[in-house]
Amino acid sequence: MKPEILSVAPLYPPCMERLERELTVHRLFDAPDPQALLADVAPRVRGIQATGFASVPAAMIEALPKLEIVSVFGVGYDGVDIAAARRRNVVVTNTPDVLNDCVADLALGLVIATSRRLCAGDRFVRAGKWLAGPMPLASRVSGKRLGILGLGRIGRTIAKRASGFDMTIAYHSRQPVHGVPFRYCATPVELAGSSDFLVVITPGGASTKHLVNEAVIRALGPAGILINVARGSVVDEQALLRCLEEGALGGAGLDVFEDEPHVPEALFAMDNVVLLPHVGSATHETRGAMGDLAVDNLLAHFGGRQVLTPVP
């Protein structure tokens, strides 16, 4: 008998197919009556496959008496009630490292797109405005000061790319990171005040909610640019809107929002803002690697082996 698991959100399609070949999968995310399905399979389910966006609350964990593992497709696992999983000795895994490159690529893409006004330039050409004269000058990227809020795996990958642009790099994390050549700032405000670009790449969750508050945004200043490729909850969105409307912040490149997929409409008309639909890891290569790792963690556990990437 194949182990039975509950899928609360779909994987990258080829990986979903692999998951369903290897295990008995109950697809909660497209069940006509999710509560009825959950009640029916609860006594037999040994695992949950989730994503970084999906919710695995304490009530779900407690409703599955044989639950052993939650495998998250994503580096973030703030949707999983970790305390409830710990109480039940349920293993939780995620998919770190395999998405570092794509998220770092996107972060630098947003730095360039906002500073050089690439999206505004595209709209300028399409609207025929070039015929009437050139668009206003933008700001260069090379040689500028880059602040990284969260120097974890992805943060260090962003720093590696930024070094190729001869940028001066500083960072803030909960603790100084040993063995890196970058300047450590004791607070996010200090980091923002000494940066031309502030890239946010911290975990989400209660501990980082609104870490980038109004004081941080104002410290970045009217020529500064905020880039968020972390979680929408890390930035105080209302404070961000106020600062952009007042001209207290030079621009923003946002891949994440507080209430996705709902985006404040006030941002739509701002030419100094680039908006993306949470696509940091959204390439075939990376989503495939993430999905394979999520499946591999489940198979390792049910095969009696150590999981590959348990959460800390």
N, C-alpha and C positions, 0 to 999 in steps of 0.2 A: 504493500500500500504506500502510495506517495504521501508525504506529509501535506497537510492541508493548511493553506494560508489565506489571509484576507488581504485583498488589494484595495486600498482606500483611494488610490489615484493612479492613473495609467503611467506606465513606463514608456520610454522611447520604443516605438512599435516592434523593431526586430528583437529587442531585449524582452518585451512583453511576450512575444511568441516563444522565446527560449524559456522564460519563466513558466509558461503554461505547459511546455513539454516536460519540464523537470519536476514540477510540483502540481498539486491540485489547487487551483486558484479560484477563489470566490470573489467576483468583481463587485465590490460594494459600491464603487463609484458610478456604475451604470445600472444598478439593480432598480427595477420598478418600485420596490418597497424595501429600502435599505434596512429598516428596523426589523422587518420580517426575516430578511436574509440573515441578519446578524443573530437573531434569536435562534434560527434554525441551525446555523453552523457553529455557534459559540462553543458547544461542548467538544468539538473536534479540532478547532483551529489552534495551531502551534506557532504560527508566525504572522506578522503583519508586514506588508510591503507598502511603504508610504513614499511621499516626496517632501521636499523642503517646504512646499506650500500647504500640504495637507495637515489636517488636525488629527492627532491621536491623543484624545483626552483621557483623563484618569478613568472616566466611566467606561470607556471602551476597553481599556486595559483590564479593569476589574471584572468586566463581563465575560472575559475569555479565560476560563480556569486552567487551560493547558498552555497558555501563551508562554513562549520561551524567548522570542526574538522579535525586534522591530528593525527592519532594514530600510533605511532612508535613502532615497535617490536624491542626493543633494548634499552639499557640505553643511548647510544650515539644518538644524534639527529642533528649532524653537517651537515647532508645532507639536512636538512630542512631550507629554508630561513626564519628564525625566524622573521626578521624585516618585511618581506612581510606579514607573518601571522598576526603579531601584527597590521599592518596597516589595515587589513581587519577584525580585531577582531576574528580571527580564533583561536580556542583552540588547543594547541599542547600537546600531552601526550607521555610519554615513559614508559619503564618497569623497573624501578629501583628495587633494593633489591632482587628480585627473582633470580638474577644471581650472587649475591655476592659470595656464597659458591663455585660455580664451577670455577669462575675466580680466586678466591683466591687459590683453590686447584691447579689449573694449574700453577699459579705463583710459588708456593712452589715446584711443580713438576719440573719446569724449573730450579729453584735454585739448586735442588738436581741433576737433569740430567746434568747440565753444570759442576757443581763443582766435582761430582763424575764420570763424563765422561761416563754416562750410555749408550748413543747412540754409542759413539766410542767403548765402550766395547762390545756392541752387534755386531758391525761390525767386531771387532777383532776376536771374537769367530767364527762367520759365515765364515770368510775368512780363518780359519784354522791356524791363527797366534799363537794361544795359544800353539800349539804343539812345537813351536820354543822357547817358553819362555813366562814369564809373561809380561803384558802390563805395561807401566810406571805408577807410583803412581799418585793419584789424590789428591784433597784437601777436607777436611771435611767441613761439614755445621754447625754442632752444635757448639754453643758458638761464632760464628762469628758476625760481625757487619752488620746489615741490614738497608739500607736507603730506605725509601718509599717516592717517589715523587708523592704526591697527597694523603693526608690522609682523603679521603672521606669514603663512606660506604664500598667500596671494600678494600680500603687501610687499614681501621681498621680491617677488617676481615683477611687480609693477616698478619697484626701484631699479631692478636690473634693466628694464626697458628704458626708464627715464634717464639712466646713466648714459645711454646712447645718444640722448639729446643734450648732453652736457649740462644737465640740470643739477642744481644744488639740492640735496635731499636731507630732510629732517623728518622726525616721526614722533608720535606719542603712542605708547601702549601702556597697559596696566603696570608693567615693569620694564626697565631697560632690557633690550635684547643684546645678549653678549655676542661678540664676534662680528658685529656689523660696523661699517665705517661711517655711519650716518649720525648726525647730532640728535640727541634725545631731548625732547621738550617735556617738562613736568606736567603740563596741562594742555588740553585742547585749545584753550584761548591763547596760550603762549605759542603753540604750533601755528595756529591760524594767523597770528600777528606777524609771523616771520615767513609767510608763504605767499606766493602768487597764485598757486593752485593748491587746494586742499582736497585730497582724495580720501573718501571714507570707505574703509574696507574692514570694519569690525563685525563680529557676530551680532545677530539680533537678540531679542529677548529683553526682559525687564531690566537687566543690569546696564544696558546701553541705551535705553529708551531716552530720546531727546538729548543724547550726549552732545550732539551738535545743536546747541541752543542759540538764542538770539545773541548772546555775548560772543560766542564763537564766530557766528556769521558776520557780526559787525567788526570783529577783529580782523577778519579776512579783507574787508574793506571794499570801497567802490571800484577798485580795479581788479579785485580778486575774483577767482572762479571756484565754485564748489562743485565737486564731482562725487556722486553717490552711486557706488556699485555694490553696496552692502545690503542693508534692509531699510525700507522706508521708515521704520520706527526710530531709527537712529537720529534722524534729522527732524527737528521741530518744523513741520511743514508750514504752519501759520506764520512763524517767525521768518521763515525763508521767503514767503510771499511778501510780507511787510518790507523786508530789506530790499527785495528786487523792485517792488513798486516805488520805494523811496529813492532808489539809486544807491543804497548803502552797500550793495553787492554788485560786482560787475557782471556776473553771469553764472549759469549753472548747467551742468550736464547730468541728467538724472535717468538712471535705469530702473529705479525702484521708488515706490510711493507708499504713503501710510495706509491707504485704503484701496489697494489694487483690486480690480483694474480701474478703479475710479481715480481720476487725476483732476486736480483743481483746474477749472476752466480758465481761471485768470492766467495760467501759464501759457495757454494756447496762443495768445496774441503777442507774446514776448519774443522778440527776435534774438535776444541774448541768452536764450534757454534752448537746450537740445533735450528732447524727450524720447525715451525708448521704452518698449513694453516688457521690461525685465527679461532681457535676452543675453545676460552675461555669459551663460554657458550654452547658448542656443546655436550650436553647430552640430552637424551630423557626427563629426568625429568625437566631440566631447560628450554629447548626450549618449552615444554608443558606449563609450568608455565608462561613463557613470552608471549606465544601466547594467553593463556586464559586472561591474564591481558590486552593485546592489544584489544581483543574483548570486554572484560568487560568495558573498557573505552568508546568504541563506543556505546555500549548498554546503558550505564548510561547516556551518553549525549543525545542520541535520546529518551530516556525514561524520559527526563526532570530532571535528577538527576545530582549532582556534579560528575565530572569525578574523578576517584580514584587517578591518579598520573599525574597531570599537570606538565609540565616542569617549572622550576623556572622563 
